[in-house]
Structure formats: structure tokens, C-alpha cells
Amino acid sequence: MYTPPFTVSAEAINLIADIAGLIERYAIRLEQEDGLRLRKINRVKTIHSSLAIEGNKLTEDEVRDIIDGKVVVAPIREIQEVKNAIATYELYPQLDAFKEQDLLKAHGMMNQTPPSCPITNTPIVPRLVIFRFCSATSATER
């Protein structure tokens, strides 16, 4: 039988246990960061592909920018579709796929339109993005 050339003490065992605990915490932290990154990538791909099937021409990068709150130069309708999909995606945990009311709620969320100007019937958008006859600001601020 082999006898190691050292003596295992209680202090050594405690240090080994502490090191193993730290390694495990570090591994969990890395998994969480990877998990968050993968969930965001999956969210972008899910929204992009779902809308692309319906004819939305925005790229994955543009969808990611809209999710991140960045300004994207694109047709207002397509940007609104992404915003609706984001809102619906965030609503999923509260929905039951087997309840008609919840399905109708998700459908309604996906089909929301941006507010329109009552005079020109054009979408009201922030002043920094586009100028129109009716914008989100009053005439005195222009």
C-alpha cells in the first residue's frame, strides 16, 4: 500500500474545501454570464426570425439595436413591429398558451400601432428621429 510523503491535516482539508468552493462559485458566475448572453442572442434571433416570416426587413443587428434602445433608421411600421414583439416577449411568463384570453392579449400586443396625428394620420414619432407636421412636440417648441 502506498503511503504519501506528507501528512493530511485538518487545516489542509479546510483550505482545499475553501479553494473548491471558490472554484465552484467562479464556474457558476461564468455560466450565468454565458446564460445571460445566450438568452439575449436567442431573444434577438427569435424576434428577428418571427418578424422576418411576416415580411419585416430589419436585420438582426437592427433588432438588437432597438432592444438596446438605440435609434434605428427604418420604416416606422417595422420598428413598431419589433417594439411590439419585445413587449409581447416580456409578457410571455405571465401568459397561459392554453387560454384564449391570453392568446388574444398577445395577438393584440403584437398588432399595436404607433399613435397617429389626427390631422395627417401619420405616426407620431419623437422629434429627434423625424420631423413631421404632427410630432410628439407642440408647434411652439419647433
Contacts in CASP RR format, 6 or more apart in sequence:
PFRMAT RR
TARGET T0000
AUTHOR 0000-0000-0000
METHOD contacts of the structure
MODEL  1
MYTPPFTVSAEAINLIADIAGLIERYAIRLEQEDGLRLRKINRVKTIHSS
LAIEGNKLTEDEVRDIIDGKVVVAPIREIQEVKNAIATYELYPQLDAFKE
QDLLKAHGMMNQTPPSCPITNTPIVPRLVIFRFCSATSATER
40 67 0 8 1.000
43 67 0 8 1.000
43 89 0 8 1.000
44 60 0 8 1.000
44 63 0 8 1.000
44 64 0 8 1.000
44 67 0 8 1.000
45 60 0 8 1.000
46 89 0 8 1.000
47 63 0 8 1.000
47 67 0 8 1.000
47 82 0 8 1.000
47 85 0 8 1.000
47 86 0 8 1.000
47 89 0 8 1.000
48 58 0 8 1.000
48 59 0 8 1.000
48 60 0 8 1.000
48 63 0 8 1.000
50 85 0 8 1.000
51 58 0 8 1.000
51 63 0 8 1.000
51 78 0 8 1.000
51 81 0 8 1.000
51 82 0 8 1.000
51 85 0 8 1.000
54 81 0 8 1.000
56 78 0 8 1.000
56 81 0 8 1.000
56 82 0 8 1.000
57 74 0 8 1.000
57 78 0 8 1.000
58 66 0 8 1.000
58 72 0 8 1.000
58 74 0 8 1.000
58 78 0 8 1.000
58 79 0 8 1.000
58 82 0 8 1.000
62 72 0 8 1.000
62 74 0 8 1.000
62 82 0 8 1.000
63 82 0 8 1.000
65 71 0 8 1.000
65 72 0 8 1.000
66 72 0 8 1.000
66 79 0 8 1.000
66 82 0 8 1.000
66 83 0 8 1.000
66 86 0 8 1.000
67 82 0 8 1.000
67 86 0 8 1.000
71 128 0 8 1.000
71 129 0 8 1.000
72 79 0 8 1.000
76 114 0 8 1.000
76 123 0 8 1.000
76 125 0 8 1.000
80 112 0 8 1.000
80 113 0 8 1.000
80 114 0 8 1.000
80 123 0 8 1.000
81 110 0 8 1.000
84 109 0 8 1.000
84 110 0 8 1.000
84 111 0 8 1.000
84 112 0 8 1.000
85 110 0 8 1.000
87 109 0 8 1.000
87 112 0 8 1.000
88 106 0 8 1.000
88 109 0 8 1.000
88 110 0 8 1.000
91 105 0 8 1.000
91 106 0 8 1.000
91 109 0 8 1.000
92 106 0 8 1.000
95 102 0 8 1.000
95 103 0 8 1.000
95 105 0 8 1.000
95 106 0 8 1.000
96 102 0 8 1.000
97 103 0 8 1.000
113 123 0 8 1.000
114 123 0 8 1.000
114 124 0 8 1.000
114 125 0 8 1.000
115 123 0 8 1.000
115 124 0 8 1.000
116 122 0 8 1.000
116 123 0 8 1.000
116 124 0 8 1.000
117 123 0 8 1.000
117 124 0 8 1.000
117 132 0 8 1.000
117 133 0 8 1.000
117 134 0 8 1.000
118 134 0 8 1.000
119 133 0 8 1.000
119 134 0 8 1.000
120 132 0 8 1.000
120 133 0 8 1.000
120 134 0 8 1.000
122 132 0 8 1.000
122 133 0 8 1.000
122 134 0 8 1.000
124 132 0 8 1.000
124 134 0 8 1.000
124 135 0 8 1.000
124 136 0 8 1.000
125 132 0 8 1.000
125 135 0 8 1.000
125 136 0 8 1.000
126 135 0 8 1.000
126 136 0 8 1.000
127 135 0 8 1.000
127 136 0 8 1.000
127 137 0 8 1.000
127 141 0 8 1.000
127 142 0 8 1.000
131 142 0 8 1.000
135 142 0 8 1.000
END
